[in-house]
Amino acid sequence: HMMYFTDSKWEPRRLVAYDYTDRVLEDGAKWTVGRLVTTLTEWQPGEERGGLPDGSIVDADGCVWNCEFGHGRVVRYSSSGDVEAVVHVGVPHVTCCCFGGDDLDTMYIVNASRKKLSAKELEAYPP
């Protein structure tokens, strides 16, 4: 099993991959054991290349899509950390995304721009 994790409060900010296995103890309790496999990408404090790593999803190919809060984009990373695609969104504060539609081929992206920007700043973006 593979799990991906990021926290925009970490420094340096990272998108990491863990592999894990579930174990059952003698009393029936479940325990998950994991280990860090790789860091897909890392932002250094003050680095100007993008926003904060936020919500992520995994697609059918095993690639990770990560929303960059403050940078207005969603980035697709391969399992080795290569950038395979970038979706630029018309607002800066993207937070989470998911796949939907009959064939799961439509990406829905949530943003917090209305909450984070002033009324004057919002004038620059579509309603």
C-alpha positions in Angstrom: 0.0 0.0 0.0 1.2 3.5 -0.7 0.1 6.7 1.3 1.0 10.3 0.3 1.1 13.0 2.9 1.8 16.7 3.0 1.4 19.5 5.6 1.7 23.1 4.6 3.0 23.9 8.1 6.1 21.7 7.8 9.4 23.3 7.1 10.7 22.5 4.7 7.4 21.8 3.1 7.3 18.3 1.5 5.0 15.9 -0.4 6.1 12.5 0.8 5.3 8.9 0.0 5.1 6.1 2.6 4.5 2.4 2.0 2.6 0.7 4.8 1.2 -2.6 5.8 -1.7 -3.4 8.2 -1.0 -5.9 11.0 -3.4 -7.5 13.4 -2.1 -8.0 17.0 -2.9 -11.0 19.1 -5.8 -9.2 20.8 -7.3 -8.3 17.4 -6.3 -4.7 17.4 -5.1 -3.3 14.1 -1.8 -1.6 13.7 -0.3 0.1 10.7 3.4 0.0 10.1 4.9 2.4 7.5 8.2 3.7 6.2 9.2 6.8 4.2 9.8 5.7 0.6 10.6 9.1 -1.1 10.0 12.8 -1.0 8.3 13.7 -4.2 9.0 17.3 -3.9 10.2 19.8 -1.3 9.8 23.6 -0.8 12.4 25.4 1.2 11.1 28.3 3.5 10.8 31.5 1.4 11.2 29.7 -1.9 9.4 31.5 -4.6 8.6 28.7 -7.0 5.1 28.1 -5.8 2.5 28.0 -3.2 2.0 25.8 -0.2 1.4 22.1 -0.8 -2.2 21.3 0.1 -4.8 18.6 -0.8 -3.7 15.7 -2.9 -5.3 12.8 -4.8 -3.9 9.7 -6.6 -5.1 9.0 -10.2 -5.6 5.6 -11.9 -1.9 5.6 -13.1 -0.6 6.0 -9.5 0.4 9.6 -10.0 -0.2 12.2 -7.3 -2.1 15.5 -8.1 -1.2 18.2 -5.5 -3.0 21.5 -5.1 -0.6 24.4 -4.5 -2.3 26.9 -2.2 -1.4 30.5 -3.1 0.0 29.6 -6.5 -3.3 28.7 -8.3 -2.3 25.4 -9.8 -2.6 21.7 -9.4 0.6 19.6 -10.2 0.8 16.0 -11.3 3.8 14.1 -9.9 5.0 10.7 -11.0 5.8 8.2 -8.3 9.5 9.2 -8.7 8.6 12.9 -8.2 8.8 14.1 -11.8 6.3 16.9 -12.8 4.1 15.4 -15.5 1.4 18.0 -15.8 0.4 21.4 -14.4 -3.2 22.7 -14.4 -3.3 26.5 -13.9 -6.5 27.6 -12.2 -8.0 31.0 -12.5 -7.8 31.7 -8.7 -4.8 31.6 -6.4 -5.9 29.6 -3.3 -6.6 26.0 -4.5 -7.1 23.6 -1.6 -8.3 20.2 -2.8 -9.3 18.3 -5.9 -11.1 15.1 -6.8 -12.0 13.1 -9.9 -15.7 12.7 -10.8 -18.1 12.1 -13.7 -19.2 8.8 -15.1 -15.7 7.8 -16.1 -13.8 9.7 -13.4 -12.2 11.8 -16.1 -13.3 15.2 -14.8 -11.2 17.0 -12.2 -13.1 19.2 -9.7 -11.0 21.7 -7.9 -12.0 23.5 -4.7 -10.5 26.9 -3.7 -10.6 29.2 -0.7 -9.8 32.4 -2.6 -13.1 34.2 -1.7 -12.3 33.6 2.0 -8.6 34.6 1.8 -8.6 37.6 -0.6 -9.9 41.1 0.1 -12.9 42.5 -1.9 -10.4 44.6 -4.0 -8.2 41.6 -4.7 -11.3 39.5 -5.8 -12.1 42.0 -8.5 -9.2 40.6 -10.5 -10.8 37.1 -10.6 -14.0 35.7 -12.2 -17.1 35.4 -9.9 
